Amino acid sequence: MTVDEIAHEAVRRMNKRITNEIFLIIQNERDLMKEYLRAVEASGLDVVNQTIGKRVKSAYGLANIDDREDNPSCTLIQSHQKFD
């Protein structure tokens, strides 16, 4: 594997985890979780999670990939979600 291929693979693996990590922050921070639940009540789970996912994608310059985190540790998301 070339150095470029190593870097590409490492970035690909991290991209799979970033959204999960962001949702873990929300889940584990009481104030954010409270606001998250209010937003879900007002707008619905899909809208809230898709909006957060899009923001993460924009903030980190991520592209959609088909191989998502298979087993997210965050209970707020499911591995089959797609953020366009």
PDB file as gemmi writes it, atoms N, CA and C in Angstrom:
CRYST1    1.000    1.000    1.000  90.00  90.00  90.00 P 1                      
ATOM      1  N   MET A   1       0.842  -1.180   0.000  1.00  0.00           N  
ATOM      2  CA  MET A   1       0.000   0.000   0.000  1.00  0.00           C  
ATOM      3  C   MET A   1       0.889   1.246   0.000  1.00  0.00           C  
ATOM      4  N   THR A   2       0.549   2.196  -0.819  1.00  0.00           N  
ATOM      5  CA  THR A   2       1.318   3.444  -0.848  1.00  0.00           C  
ATOM      6  C   THR A   2       0.909   4.328   0.327  1.00  0.00           C  
ATOM      7  N   VAL A   3       1.703   5.341   0.598  1.00  0.00           N  
ATOM      8  CA  VAL A   3       1.385   6.288   1.662  1.00  0.00           C  
ATOM      9  C   VAL A   3       0.043   6.965   1.381  1.00  0.00           C  
ATOM     10  N   ASP A   4      -0.199   7.315   0.131  1.00  0.00           N  
ATOM     11  CA  ASP A   4      -1.468   7.935  -0.251  1.00  0.00           C  
ATOM     12  C   ASP A   4      -2.638   6.989   0.006  1.00  0.00           C  
ATOM     13  N   GLU A   5      -2.464   5.721  -0.305  1.00  0.00           N  
ATOM     14  CA  GLU A   5      -3.526   4.725  -0.069  1.00  0.00           C  
ATOM     15  C   GLU A   5      -3.777   4.525   1.423  1.00  0.00           C  
ATOM     16  N   ILE A   6      -2.725   4.543   2.216  1.00  0.00           N  
ATOM     17  CA  ILE A   6      -2.873   4.432   3.665  1.00  0.00           C  
ATOM     18  C   ILE A   6      -3.680   5.611   4.202  1.00  0.00           C  
ATOM     19  N   ALA A   7      -3.313   6.798   3.773  1.00  0.00           N  
ATOM     20  CA  ALA A   7      -4.022   8.000   4.218  1.00  0.00           C  
ATOM     21  C   ALA A   7      -5.479   7.967   3.768  1.00  0.00           C  
ATOM     22  N   HIS A   8      -5.720   7.586   2.521  1.00  0.00           N  
ATOM     23  CA  HIS A   8      -7.080   7.508   1.997  1.00  0.00           C  
ATOM     24  C   HIS A   8      -7.924   6.527   2.815  1.00  0.00           C  
ATOM     25  N   GLU A   9      -7.362   5.379   3.128  1.00  0.00           N  
ATOM     26  CA  GLU A   9      -8.087   4.367   3.892  1.00  0.00           C  
ATOM     27  C   GLU A   9      -8.367   4.838   5.314  1.00  0.00           C  
ATOM     28  N   ALA A  10      -7.411   5.491   5.935  1.00  0.00           N  
ATOM     29  CA  ALA A  10      -7.617   6.009   7.293  1.00  0.00           C  
ATOM     30  C   ALA A  10      -8.721   7.059   7.308  1.00  0.00           C  
ATOM     31  N   VAL A  11      -8.714   7.958   6.325  1.00  0.00           N  
ATOM     32  CA  VAL A  11      -9.757   8.984   6.234  1.00  0.00           C  
ATOM     33  C   VAL A  11     -11.110   8.333   5.988  1.00  0.00           C  
ATOM     34  N   ARG A  12     -11.165   7.350   5.122  1.00  0.00           N  
ATOM     35  CA  ARG A  12     -12.424   6.649   4.837  1.00  0.00           C  
ATOM     36  C   ARG A  12     -12.991   6.028   6.112  1.00  0.00           C  
ATOM     37  N   ARG A  13     -12.137   5.406   6.893  1.00  0.00           N  
ATOM     38  CA  ARG A  13     -12.587   4.781   8.141  1.00  0.00           C  
ATOM     39  C   ARG A  13     -13.086   5.824   9.137  1.00  0.00           C  
ATOM     40  N   MET A  14     -12.398   6.947   9.219  1.00  0.00           N  
ATOM     41  CA  MET A  14     -12.821   8.001  10.146  1.00  0.00           C  
ATOM     42  C   MET A  14     -14.137   8.612   9.709  1.00  0.00           C  
ATOM     43  N   ASN A  15     -14.324   8.813   8.417  1.00  0.00           N  
ATOM     44  CA  ASN A  15     -15.568   9.377   7.913  1.00  0.00           C  
ATOM     45  C   ASN A  15     -16.769   8.550   8.362  1.00  0.00           C  
ATOM     46  N   LYS A  16     -16.593   7.240   8.449  1.00  0.00           N  
ATOM     47  CA  LYS A  16     -17.675   6.369   8.882  1.00  0.00           C  
ATOM     48  C   LYS A  16     -18.070   6.633  10.326  1.00  0.00           C  
ATOM     49  N   ARG A  17     -17.157   7.143  11.114  1.00  0.00           N  
ATOM     50  CA  ARG A  17     -17.379   7.300  12.561  1.00  0.00           C  
ATOM     51  C   ARG A  17     -17.795   8.703  12.995  1.00  0.00           C  
ATOM     52  N   ILE A  18     -17.551   9.690  12.156  1.00  0.00           N  
ATOM     53  CA  ILE A  18     -17.756  11.076  12.588  1.00  0.00           C  
ATOM     54  C   ILE A  18     -19.193  11.350  13.008  1.00  0.00           C  
ATOM     55  N   THR A  19     -20.170  10.964  12.223  1.00  0.00           N  
ATOM     56  CA  THR A  19     -21.566  11.241  12.570  1.00  0.00           C  
ATOM     57  C   THR A  19     -21.928  10.561  13.874  1.00  0.00           C  
ATOM     58  N   ASN A  20     -21.501   9.327  14.046  1.00  0.00           N  
ATOM     59  CA  ASN A  20     -21.755   8.628  15.300  1.00  0.00           C  
ATOM     60  C   ASN A  20     -21.174   9.413  16.479  1.00  0.00           C  
ATOM     61  N   GLU A  21     -19.972   9.914  16.334  1.00  0.00           N  
ATOM     62  CA  GLU A  21     -19.329  10.664  17.416  1.00  0.00           C  
ATOM     63  C   GLU A  21     -20.093  11.941  17.757  1.00  0.00           C  
ATOM     64  N   ILE A  22     -20.579  12.633  16.736  1.00  0.00           N  
ATOM     65  CA  ILE A  22     -21.355  13.857  16.968  1.00  0.00           C  
ATOM     66  C   ILE A  22     -22.630  13.537  17.729  1.00  0.00           C  
ATOM     67  N   PHE A  23     -23.321  12.466  17.312  1.00  0.00           N  
ATOM     68  CA  PHE A  23     -24.537  12.071  18.014  1.00  0.00           C  
ATOM     69  C   PHE A  23     -24.239  11.604  19.436  1.00  0.00           C  
ATOM     70  N   LEU A  24     -23.089  11.004  19.674  1.00  0.00           N  
ATOM     71  CA  LEU A  24     -22.698  10.628  21.038  1.00  0.00           C  
ATOM     72  C   LEU A  24     -22.521  11.863  21.917  1.00  0.00           C  
ATOM     73  N   ILE A  25     -21.977  12.928  21.346  1.00  0.00           N  
ATOM     74  CA  ILE A  25     -21.845  14.174  22.099  1.00  0.00           C  
ATOM     75  C   ILE A  25     -23.225  14.661  22.524  1.00  0.00           C  
ATOM     76  N   ILE A  26     -24.158  14.664  21.591  1.00  0.00           N  
ATOM     77  CA  ILE A  26     -25.528  15.087  21.912  1.00  0.00           C  
ATOM     78  C   ILE A  26     -26.112  14.170  22.985  1.00  0.00           C  
ATOM     79  N   GLN A  27     -25.970  12.885  22.804  1.00  0.00           N  
ATOM     80  CA  GLN A  27     -26.537  11.905  23.734  1.00  0.00           C  
ATOM     81  C   GLN A  27     -25.957  12.042  25.140  1.00  0.00           C  
ATOM     82  N   ASN A  28     -24.684  12.345  25.244  1.00  0.00           N  
ATOM     83  CA  ASN A  28     -24.004  12.362  26.533  1.00  0.00           C  
ATOM     84  C   ASN A  28     -23.978  13.718  27.227  1.00  0.00           C  
ATOM     85  N   GLU A  29     -24.364  14.763  26.525  1.00  0.00           N  
ATOM     86  CA  GLU A  29     -24.398  16.105  27.128  1.00  0.00           C  
ATOM     87  C   GLU A  29     -25.849  16.439  27.461  1.00  0.00           C  
ATOM     88  N   ARG A  30     -26.147  16.533  28.715  1.00  0.00           N  
ATOM     89  CA  ARG A  30     -27.531  16.700  29.176  1.00  0.00           C  
ATOM     90  C   ARG A  30     -28.254  17.858  28.500  1.00  0.00           C  
ATOM     91  N   ASP A  31     -27.596  19.004  28.398  1.00  0.00           N  
ATOM     92  CA  ASP A  31     -28.257  20.168  27.799  1.00  0.00           C  
ATOM     93  C   ASP A  31     -28.549  19.950  26.317  1.00  0.00           C  
ATOM     94  N   LEU A  32     -27.611  19.352  25.599  1.00  0.00           N  
ATOM     95  CA  LEU A  32     -27.837  19.072  24.178  1.00  0.00           C  
ATOM     96  C   LEU A  32     -28.920  18.011  23.991  1.00  0.00           C  
ATOM     97  N   MET A  33     -28.923  16.999  24.841  1.00  0.00           N  
ATOM     98  CA  MET A  33     -29.933  15.948  24.737  1.00  0.00           C  
ATOM     99  C   MET A  33     -31.329  16.505  24.991  1.00  0.00           C  
ATOM    100  N   LYS A  34     -31.438  17.398  25.943  1.00  0.00           N  
ATOM    101  CA  LYS A  34     -32.728  18.036  26.240  1.00  0.00           C  
ATOM    102  C   LYS A  34     -33.231  18.812  25.024  1.00  0.00           C  
ATOM    103  N   GLU A  35     -32.357  19.579  24.398  1.00  0.00           N  
ATOM    104  CA  GLU A  35     -32.743  20.348  23.215  1.00  0.00           C  
ATOM    105  C   GLU A  35     -33.028  19.427  22.023  1.00  0.00           C  
ATOM    106  N   TYR A  36     -32.256  18.358  21.908  1.00  0.00           N  
ATOM    107  CA  TYR A  36     -32.474  17.364  20.853  1.00  0.00           C  
ATOM    108  C   TYR A  36     -33.881  16.781  20.980  1.00  0.00           C  
ATOM    109  N   LEU A  37     -34.258  16.381  22.176  1.00  0.00           N  
ATOM    110  CA  LEU A  37     -35.587  15.799  22.389  1.00  0.00           C  
ATOM    111  C   LEU A  37     -36.693  16.802  22.089  1.00  0.00           C  
ATOM    112  N   ARG A  38     -36.474  18.054  22.443  1.00  0.00           N  
ATOM    113  CA  ARG A  38     -37.452  19.099  22.093  1.00  0.00           C  
ATOM    114  C   ARG A  38     -37.577  19.245  20.578  1.00  0.00           C  
ATOM    115  N   ALA A  39     -36.456  19.219  19.896  1.00  0.00           N  
ATOM    116  CA  ALA A  39     -36.470  19.341  18.440  1.00  0.00           C  
ATOM    117  C   ALA A  39     -37.169  18.142  17.803  1.00  0.00           C  
ATOM    118  N   VAL A  40     -36.926  16.947  18.324  1.00  0.00           N  
ATOM    119  CA  VAL A  40     -37.583  15.749  17.807  1.00  0.00           C  
ATOM    120  C   VAL A  40     -39.090  15.849  18.011  1.00  0.00           C  
ATOM    121  N   GLU A  41     -39.491  16.338  19.166  1.00  0.00           N  
ATOM    122  CA  GLU A  41     -40.915  16.499  19.436  1.00  0.00           C  
ATOM    123  C   GLU A  41     -41.554  17.491  18.469  1.00  0.00           C  
ATOM    124  N   ALA A  42     -40.843  18.553  18.175  1.00  0.00           N  
ATOM    125  CA  ALA A  42     -41.384  19.600  17.302  1.00  0.00           C  
ATOM    126  C   ALA A  42     -41.328  19.233  15.816  1.00  0.00           C  
ATOM    127  N   SER A  43     -40.245  18.584  15.398  1.00  0.00           N  
ATOM    128  CA  SER A  43     -40.019  18.376  13.965  1.00  0.00           C  
ATOM    129  C   SER A  43     -39.998  16.923  13.519  1.00  0.00           C  
ATOM    130  N   GLY A  44     -39.865  16.004  14.436  1.00  0.00           N  
ATOM    131  CA  GLY A  44     -39.785  14.583  14.101  1.00  0.00           C  
ATOM    132  C   GLY A  44     -38.354  14.093  14.051  1.00  0.00           C  
ATOM    133  N   LEU A  45     -38.200  12.822  14.364  1.00  0.00           N  
ATOM    134  CA  LEU A  45     -36.872  12.217  14.443  1.00  0.00           C  
ATOM    135  C   LEU A  45     -36.107  12.282  13.129  1.00  0.00           C  
ATOM    136  N   ASP A  46     -36.752  11.916  12.036  1.00  0.00           N  
ATOM    137  CA  ASP A  46     -36.055  11.896  10.742  1.00  0.00           C  
ATOM    138  C   ASP A  46     -35.539  13.272  10.354  1.00  0.00           C  
ATOM    139  N   VAL A  47     -36.373  14.281  10.520  1.00  0.00           N  
ATOM    140  CA  VAL A  47     -35.969  15.648  10.156  1.00  0.00           C  
ATOM    141  C   VAL A  47     -34.789  16.098  11.001  1.00  0.00           C  
ATOM    142  N   VAL A  48     -34.869  15.865  12.298  1.00  0.00           N  
ATOM    143  CA  VAL A  48     -33.792  16.302  13.203  1.00  0.00           C  
ATOM    144  C   VAL A  48     -32.490  15.579  12.872  1.00  0.00           C  
ATOM    145  N   ASN A  49     -32.547  14.251  12.754  1.00  0.00           N  
ATOM    146  CA  ASN A  49     -31.317  13.504  12.485  1.00  0.00           C  
ATOM    147  C   ASN A  49     -30.735  13.820  11.116  1.00  0.00           C  
ATOM    148  N   GLN A  50     -31.585  13.997  10.113  1.00  0.00           N  
ATOM    149  CA  GLN A  50     -31.081  14.354   8.787  1.00  0.00           C  
ATOM    150  C   GLN A  50     -30.449  15.742   8.806  1.00  0.00           C  
ATOM    151  N   THR A  51     -31.056  16.666   9.527  1.00  0.00           N  
ATOM    152  CA  THR A  51     -30.504  18.017   9.616  1.00  0.00           C  
ATOM    153  C   THR A  51     -29.138  17.999  10.301  1.00  0.00           C  
ATOM    154  N   ILE A  52     -29.032  17.258  11.395  1.00  0.00           N  
ATOM    155  CA  ILE A  52     -27.745  17.138  12.077  1.00  0.00           C  
ATOM    156  C   ILE A  52     -26.725  16.465  11.160  1.00  0.00           C  
ATOM    157  N   GLY A  53     -27.136  15.405  10.480  1.00  0.00           N  
ATOM    158  CA  GLY A  53     -26.237  14.713   9.565  1.00  0.00           C  
ATOM    159  C   GLY A  53     -25.726  15.606   8.457  1.00  0.00           C  
ATOM    160  N   LYS A  54     -26.602  16.423   7.903  1.00  0.00           N  
ATOM    161  CA  LYS A  54     -26.193  17.358   6.842  1.00  0.00           C  
ATOM    162  C   LYS A  54     -25.206  18.383   7.382  1.00  0.00           C  
ATOM    163  N   ARG A  55     -25.442  18.841   8.610  1.00  0.00           N  
ATOM    164  CA  ARG A  55     -24.538  19.826   9.216  1.00  0.00           C  
ATOM    165  C   ARG A  55     -23.151  19.226   9.448  1.00  0.00           C  
ATOM    166  N   VAL A  56     -23.117  17.988   9.896  1.00  0.00           N  
ATOM    167  CA  VAL A  56     -21.841  17.287  10.095  1.00  0.00           C  
ATOM    168  C   VAL A  56     -21.115  17.153   8.766  1.00  0.00           C  
ATOM    169  N   LYS A  57     -21.847  16.730   7.757  1.00  0.00           N  
ATOM    170  CA  LYS A  57     -21.266  16.572   6.418  1.00  0.00           C  
ATOM    171  C   LYS A  57     -20.663  17.893   5.935  1.00  0.00           C  
ATOM    172  N   SER A  58     -21.401  18.974   6.114  1.00  0.00           N  
ATOM    173  CA  SER A  58     -20.934  20.288   5.685  1.00  0.00           C  
ATOM    174  C   SER A  58     -19.726  20.749   6.504  1.00  0.00           C  
ATOM    175  N   ALA A  59     -19.799  20.582   7.807  1.00  0.00           N  
ATOM    176  CA  ALA A  59     -18.731  21.061   8.695  1.00  0.00           C  
ATOM    177  C   ALA A  59     -17.398  20.359   8.428  1.00  0.00           C  
ATOM    178  N   TYR A  60     -17.473  19.086   8.075  1.00  0.00           N  
ATOM    179  CA  TYR A  60     -16.248  18.305   7.883  1.00  0.00           C  
ATOM    180  C   TYR A  60     -15.933  18.023   6.418  1.00  0.00           C  
ATOM    181  N   GLY A  61     -16.740  18.564   5.513  1.00  0.00           N  
ATOM    182  CA  GLY A  61     -16.497  18.358   4.095  1.00  0.00           C  
ATOM    183  C   GLY A  61     -16.584  16.899   3.688  1.00  0.00           C  
ATOM    184  N   LEU A  62     -17.536  16.175   4.263  1.00  0.00           N  
ATOM    185  CA  LEU A  62     -17.667  14.744   3.993  1.00  0.00           C  
ATOM    186  C   LEU A  62     -18.504  14.487   2.754  1.00  0.00           C  
ATOM    187  N   ALA A  63     -18.242  13.373   2.124  1.00  0.00           N  
ATOM    188  CA  ALA A  63     -19.051  12.913   1.004  1.00  0.00           C  
ATOM    189  C   ALA A  63     -19.847  11.703   1.468  1.00  0.00           C  
ATOM    190  N   ASN A  64     -21.013  11.494   0.864  1.00  0.00           N  
ATOM    191  CA  ASN A  64     -21.781  10.299   1.183  1.00  0.00           C  
ATOM    192  C   ASN A  64     -21.001   9.069   0.763  1.00  0.00           C  
ATOM    193  N   ILE A  65     -20.999   8.064   1.627  1.00  0.00           N  
ATOM    194  CA  ILE A  65     -20.360   6.800   1.305  1.00  0.00           C  
ATOM    195  C   ILE A  65     -21.343   5.683   1.627  1.00  0.00           C  
ATOM    196  N   ASP A  66     -21.208   4.586   0.906  1.00  0.00           N  
ATOM    197  CA  ASP A  66     -22.117   3.467   1.107  1.00  0.00           C  
ATOM    198  C   ASP A  66     -21.750   2.600   2.299  1.00  0.00           C  
ATOM    199  N   ASP A  67     -20.501   2.603   2.700  1.00  0.00           N  
ATOM    200  CA  ASP A  67     -20.098   1.761   3.825  1.00  0.00           C  
ATOM    201  C   ASP A  67     -20.088   2.572   5.114  1.00  0.00           C  
ATOM    202  N   ARG A  68     -21.251   2.662   5.718  1.00  0.00           N  
ATOM    203  CA  ARG A  68     -21.406   3.401   6.964  1.00  0.00           C  
ATOM    204  C   ARG A  68     -20.984   2.549   8.147  1.00  0.00           C  
ATOM    205  N   GLU A  69     -20.881   3.196   9.285  1.00  0.00           N  
ATOM    206  CA  GLU A  69     -20.587   2.494  10.534  1.00  0.00           C  
ATOM    207  C   GLU A  69     -21.642   1.417  10.731  1.00  0.00           C  
ATOM    208  N   ASP A  70     -21.216   0.170  10.788  1.00  0.00           N  
ATOM    209  CA  ASP A  70     -22.144  -0.946  10.879  1.00  0.00           C  
ATOM    210  C   ASP A  70     -22.829  -1.041  12.229  1.00  0.00           C  
ATOM    211  N   ASN A  71     -22.163  -0.634  13.250  1.00  0.00           N  
ATOM    212  CA  ASN A  71     -22.667  -0.780  14.594  1.00  0.00           C  
ATOM    213  C   ASN A  71     -22.473   0.513  15.373  1.00  0.00           C  
ATOM    214  N   PRO A  72     -23.256   1.545  15.080  1.00  0.00           N  
ATOM    215  CA  PRO A  72     -23.033   2.801  15.794  1.00  0.00           C  
ATOM    216  C   PRO A  72     -23.270   2.621  17.288  1.00  0.00           C  
ATOM    217  N   SER A  73     -22.448   3.229  18.098  1.00  0.00           N  
ATOM    218  CA  SER A  73     -22.592   3.112  19.547  1.00  0.00           C  
ATOM    219  C   SER A  73     -23.624   4.086  20.096  1.00  0.00           C  
ATOM    220  N   CYS A  74     -24.006   5.043  19.307  1.00  0.00           N  
ATOM    221  CA  CYS A  74     -24.999   6.018  19.732  1.00  0.00           C  
ATOM    222  C   CYS A  74     -26.402   5.464  19.504  1.00  0.00           C  
ATOM    223  N   THR A  75     -27.256   5.605  20.507  1.00  0.00           N  
ATOM    224  CA  THR A  75     -28.621   5.101  20.381  1.00  0.00           C  
ATOM    225  C   THR A  75     -29.542   6.066  19.643  1.00  0.00           C  
ATOM    226  N   LEU A  76     -29.070   7.261  19.329  1.00  0.00           N  
ATOM    227  CA  LEU A  76     -29.907   8.254  18.650  1.00  0.00           C  
ATOM    228  C   LEU A  76     -29.986   8.021  17.152  1.00  0.00           C  
ATOM    229  N   ILE A  77     -29.059   7.251  16.615  1.00  0.00           N  
ATOM    230  CA  ILE A  77     -29.043   7.012  15.168  1.00  0.00           C  
ATOM    231  C   ILE A  77     -29.100   5.529  14.882  1.00  0.00           C  
ATOM    232  N   GLN A  78     -29.435   5.228  13.645  1.00  0.00           N  
ATOM    233  CA  GLN A  78     -29.421   3.852  13.182  1.00  0.00           C  
ATOM    234  C   GLN A  78     -28.459   3.783  12.009  1.00  0.00           C  
ATOM    235  N   SER A  79     -27.824   2.656  11.836  1.00  0.00           N  
ATOM    236  CA  SER A  79     -26.768   2.542  10.826  1.00  0.00           C  
ATOM    237  C   SER A  79     -27.289   2.672   9.397  1.00  0.00           C  
ATOM    238  N   HIS A  80     -28.582   2.546   9.178  1.00  0.00           N  
ATOM    239  CA  HIS A  80     -29.100   2.617   7.813  1.00  0.00           C  
ATOM    240  C   HIS A  80     -29.437   4.039   7.369  1.00  0.00           C  
ATOM    241  N   GLN A  81     -29.244   5.022   8.244  1.00  0.00           N  
ATOM    242  CA  GLN A  81     -29.571   6.389   7.859  1.00  0.00           C  
ATOM    243  C   GLN A  81     -28.651   6.898   6.767  1.00  0.00           C  
ATOM    244  N   LYS A  82     -29.208   7.711   5.914  1.00  0.00           N  
ATOM    245  CA  LYS A  82     -28.421   8.350   4.849  1.00  0.00           C  
ATOM    246  C   LYS A  82     -28.641   9.848   4.950  1.00  0.00           C  
ATOM    247  N   PHE A  83     -27.583  10.606   4.955  1.00  0.00           N  
ATOM    248  CA  PHE A  83     -27.655  12.055   5.036  1.00  0.00           C  
ATOM    249  C   PHE A  83     -27.208  12.625   3.703  1.00  0.00           C  
ATOM    250  N   ASP A  84     -28.176  13.152   2.935  1.00  0.00           N  
ATOM    251  CA  ASP A  84     -27.880  13.681   1.592  1.00  0.00           C  
ATOM    252  C   ASP A  84     -27.261  15.050   1.652  1.00  0.00           C  
TER     253      ASP A  84                                                      
END                                                                             
